Amino acid sequence: MKIAIISFTEHGATLGQMLAAGLYAQNICSECWLKKKNASPSDFPDIQILTDPLPAWTETQFHEKDALIFIGATGIAVRSIAPYVRSKKTDPAVLVMDEQGRHVISLLSGHVGGANALTLLAAKITGAEPVITTATDLNGKFAVDAFAARRDLYLDSMPLAKEIAAALVEGQRVGMRSAFPVFGTVPGELEQEGTPELGFTVTFQKDMPFKRTLHLVPRVIVLGVGCKRGTGEEQIRVLVGRTLSEYEIFPESIAKIVSIDLKKEEAGLITFAENCGLPFETYTSEELAAVESDEAFAESDFVKSVTGVGNVCERAALKGSGARRLLVPKTAEQGVTVAAAVMDYTLCMED
């Protein structure tokens, strides 16, 4: 987590340094800034003196950092961030602490951005009183967006997440399902057996166990991809997209792209992985040949003559996932092959 701390007085700067030191002890990196007329760098050797306008600084930090902490008046923080606030899915956490360190306020992105959790940590470090205003926290209710954020789960609908939060605050029960083993105690307000109209499921596929279903999607799918030399990125993207659609798999569930090491310099595969923001891993033919499966591979004598193994995509998917059974068997089109497997995953209910 990358944090920017800005203060406007000497006392605030000292408080910021204390906070930064406490965060560092928790393996959280932060930068301290001071915006104050006539401030001398020699007087504040561990703090960066801000000479640029505050709006320019805020714009940069808002897009580059995971959290911003203003040590000063709430109004300064609100006016500074207002032009850049877009979505609770993407906005960073924003906190405000008064320069005496009496209160620390979770101002923006309390759940998804982690501002509530950071507020509690900042309060513990400085002795300030935490101020959290989200209804689920105030009422001690399960917060599905915070739950997802702490586990890096993709939420497919923020409106449904808000609807679930409102239902829980009003004392209603909402449904919960998981495609994976569940570890820990499930909150009592979540219904695992019945079929309420509103609920959420932790899965990689677009199933609908409830009439109004929110999907929480972990990155658990490994895509094995093979292709002819010189295959373009678009051809790979088209087949992958069609395959995911056919099996109703969320693209957000993909953890990585894998193939044989003969393809480690294949431009189309590299570009496809980069455009998806995913790691691209390759394995030797010996590693792929040693992969075991509960099902027979769709082998090709021609592929074996070129690569040393009769099937690249299926073996790579199993190798990359550690699984023994495919979710998606070999699919081929225009010189591209795709297969998919699911990594082991356990849903932990406790933080």
CORTA-V367163 format. One record per pair of residues at least 4 apart in sequence whose C-alpha atoms are under 7 Angstrom apart, sorted by the first residue. I is the first residue (numbers start at 1). J is the second residue. If there is no record, write none. Layout:
# CORTA-V367163
I|J + I|J
This chain:
# CORTA-V367163
1|28 + 1|29 + 1|66 + 2|28 + 2|29 + 2|30 + 2|65 + 2|66 + 2|67 + 3|29 + 3|30 + 3|31 + 3|65 + 3|66 + 3|67 + 3|68 + 4|30 + 4|31 + 4|32 + 4|61 + 4|65 + 4|67 + 4|68 + 4|69 + 5|16 + 5|30 + 5|31 + 5|32 + 5|33 + 5|68 + 5|69 + 5|70 + 6|32 + 6|33 + 6|34 + 6|69 + 6|70 + 6|71 + 7|12 + 7|13 + 7|16 + 7|33 + 7|34 + 7|35 + 7|70 + 7|71 + 7|72 + 8|12 + 8|34 + 8|35 + 8|36 + 8|72 + 9|13 + 9|36 + 10|14 + 11|15 + 11|99 + 12|16 + 12|71 + 12|99 + 13|17 + 13|34 + 14|18 + 15|19 + 16|20 + 16|32 + 17|21 + 17|32 + 18|22 + 19|23 + 19|122 + 19|125 + 19|126 + 20|24 + 20|30 + 21|25 + 22|26 + 22|125 + 23|27 + 23|28 + 23|29 + 24|28 + 24|29 + 32|47 + 32|48 + 33|47 + 33|48 + 33|49 + 33|50 + 34|47 + 34|48 + 34|49 + 34|50 + 35|49 + 35|50 + 35|51 + 40|44 + 41|45 + 41|49 + 52|56 + 52|57 + 53|57 + 54|58 + 55|59 + 55|80 + 56|60 + 57|61 + 58|62 + 58|80 + 58|81 + 59|63 + 59|84 + 60|64 + 61|65 + 62|92 + 65|92 + 66|92 + 66|93 + 67|92 + 67|93 + 67|94 + 68|93 + 68|94 + 68|95 + 69|94 + 69|95 + 69|96 + 70|77 + 70|95 + 70|96 + 70|97 + 71|96 + 71|97 + 71|98 + 71|99 + 72|96 + 72|97 + 72|98 + 72|99 + 73|77 + 73|98 + 74|78 + 74|96 + 75|79 + 76|80 + 77|81 + 78|82 + 81|85 + 85|91 + 86|91 + 87|91 + 88|109 + 88|112 + 89|112 + 91|109 + 91|113 + 92|109 + 92|113 + 93|108 + 93|109 + 93|110 + 93|113 + 93|114 + 93|115 + 94|106 + 94|107 + 94|108 + 94|109 + 94|115 + 95|104 + 95|105 + 95|106 + 95|107 + 95|115 + 95|119 + 96|104 + 96|105 + 96|106 + 96|107 + 97|101 + 97|103 + 97|104 + 97|105 + 98|102 + 98|103 + 98|104 + 101|126 + 101|128 + 102|128 + 102|129 + 103|128 + 103|129 + 103|130 + 103|131 + 104|119 + 104|123 + 104|128 + 104|129 + 104|130 + 104|131 + 105|119 + 105|130 + 105|131 + 105|132 + 106|110 + 106|115 + 106|116 + 106|119 + 106|131 + 106|132 + 108|115 + 109|113 + 109|114 + 109|115 + 110|114 + 110|115 + 110|116 + 111|115 + 111|116 + 111|145 + 111|146 + 112|145 + 112|146 + 112|149 + 114|118 + 115|119 + 116|120 + 116|132 + 117|121 + 118|122 + 119|123 + 119|130 + 120|124 + 120|130 + 121|125 + 122|126 + 123|127 + 123|128 + 123|129 + 123|130 + 133|138 + 134|138 + 135|139 + 135|169 + 136|140 + 136|141 + 136|142 + 136|143 + 136|165 + 136|169 + 137|141 + 139|169 + 141|168 + 141|169 + 142|187 + 143|147 + 143|165 + 144|148 + 144|161 + 145|149 + 145|161 + 146|150 + 147|151 + 148|152 + 148|153 + 148|154 + 148|216 + 149|153 + 152|218 + 153|216 + 153|217 + 153|218 + 154|216 + 154|217 + 154|218 + 154|252 + 155|215 + 155|216 + 155|217 + 156|214 + 156|215 + 156|216 + 157|161 + 157|214 + 158|162 + 159|163 + 160|164 + 160|214 + 161|165 + 161|214 + 162|166 + 163|167 + 164|168 + 164|174 + 165|169 + 166|170 + 167|171 + 167|172 + 168|172 + 168|173 + 173|189 + 173|190 + 173|191 + 174|189 + 174|190 + 174|191 + 174|196 + 174|198 + 174|199 + 175|190 + 175|191 + 175|192 + 175|195 + 175|196 + 175|198 + 175|199 + 175|200 + 176|190 + 176|191 + 176|192 + 176|199 + 176|200 + 176|201 + 177|192 + 177|200 + 177|201 + 177|202 + 178|201 + 178|202 + 178|203 + 179|202 + 179|203 + 180|345 + 180|346 + 180|347 + 181|346 + 181|347 + 182|346 + 182|347 + 182|348 + 183|346 + 183|347 + 183|348 + 183|349 + 184|348 + 184|349 + 184|350 + 185|349 + 186|190 + 186|349 + 195|210 + 196|210 + 197|210 + 197|211 + 197|212 + 198|210 + 198|211 + 198|212 + 198|213 + 199|210 + 199|212 + 199|213 + 199|214 + 200|213 + 200|214 + 200|215 + 201|214 + 201|215 + 201|216 + 202|215 + 202|216 + 202|217 + 203|215 + 203|216 + 203|217 + 204|217 + 204|218 + 204|249 + 204|250 + 204|253 + 205|248 + 205|249 + 205|250 + 206|248 + 206|249 + 206|250 + 208|213 + 209|213 + 217|252 + 217|253 + 218|253 + 219|252 + 219|253 + 219|254 + 219|255 + 220|253 + 220|254 + 220|255 + 220|342 + 220|343 + 221|253 + 221|254 + 221|255 + 221|340 + 221|341 + 221|342 + 221|343 + 222|254 + 222|255 + 222|256 + 222|257 + 222|317 + 222|320 + 222|321 + 222|340 + 222|341 + 222|342 + 223|256 + 223|257 + 223|258 + 223|317 + 223|338 + 223|339 + 223|340 + 223|341 + 224|257 + 224|258 + 224|259 + 224|313 + 224|314 + 224|316 + 224|317 + 224|338 + 224|339 + 224|340 + 225|258 + 225|259 + 225|313 + 225|337 + 225|338 + 225|339 + 226|259 + 226|312 + 226|313 + 226|336 + 226|337 + 226|338 + 227|231 + 227|335 + 227|336 + 227|337 + 228|335 + 228|336 + 231|235 + 231|268 + 232|236 + 232|268 + 233|237 + 233|268 + 233|269 + 233|271 + 233|272 + 234|238 + 235|239 + 236|240 + 236|336 + 237|241 + 237|272 + 238|242 + 239|243 + 239|333 + 240|244 + 240|338 + 241|245 + 242|246 + 243|247 + 244|248 + 244|249 + 244|250 + 244|251 + 245|249 + 255|278 + 256|278 + 256|279 + 256|280 + 257|273 + 257|278 + 257|279 + 257|280 + 257|281 + 258|280 + 258|281 + 258|282 + 258|316 + 258|317 + 258|320 + 259|263 + 259|281 + 259|282 + 259|283 + 259|312 + 259|313 + 259|316 + 260|282 + 260|283 + 260|284 + 260|285 + 260|312 + 260|316 + 261|282 + 261|283 + 261|284 + 264|282 + 266|270 + 267|271 + 268|272 + 269|273 + 270|274 + 270|280 + 271|275 + 272|276 + 273|277 + 273|278 + 273|279 + 273|280 + 274|278 + 283|287 + 283|288 + 284|288 + 285|289 + 285|307 + 285|308 + 285|309 + 286|290 + 287|291 + 288|315 + 288|316 + 288|319 + 289|309 + 291|315 + 291|319 + 292|324 + 293|324 + 293|325 + 294|324 + 294|325 + 295|325 + 297|311 + 298|311 + 298|330 + 299|310 + 299|311 + 300|304 + 300|310 + 300|311 + 301|305 + 301|310 + 302|306 + 303|307 + 303|309 + 303|310 + 303|311 + 304|308 + 304|309 + 304|310 + 311|315 + 312|316 + 313|317 + 313|330 + 313|337 + 313|338 + 313|339 + 314|318 + 314|329 + 314|330 + 314|339 + 315|319 + 316|320 + 317|321 + 317|339 + 317|340 + 317|341 + 318|322 + 318|323 + 318|324 + 318|326 + 318|341 + 321|341 + 321|342 + 321|343 + 322|343 + 323|341 + 323|342 + 323|343 + 325|341 + 326|340 + 326|341 + 327|340 + 327|341 + 327|342 + 328|339 + 328|340 + 328|341 + 329|339 + 329|340 + 330|337 + 330|338 + 330|339 + 331|337 + 331|338 + 331|339 + 332|336 + 332|337 + 332|338 + 333|337
